[in-house]
Amino acid sequence: MGKIVAKNVITRKPGHLYYVDGKGNVCEAKMARGGKRKKKAKKPAKRKKKR
């Protein structure tokens, strides 16, 4: 697990991945699938039980 070196150094963009490269620079890469909020799935209607 990595260590947190500094907080709030850069402003993060949705759909981007941030990492520290071998030289110690912070790099930004666009994620292949990311940045979009998922829609909430609708729950099926409950059926009444017959007695």
Secondary structure as GFF3:
##gff-version 3
##sequence-region A 1 51
A	DSSP	beta_strand	16	20	.	.	.	ID=ss1
A	DSSP	beta_strand	26	30	.	.	.	ID=ss2
###
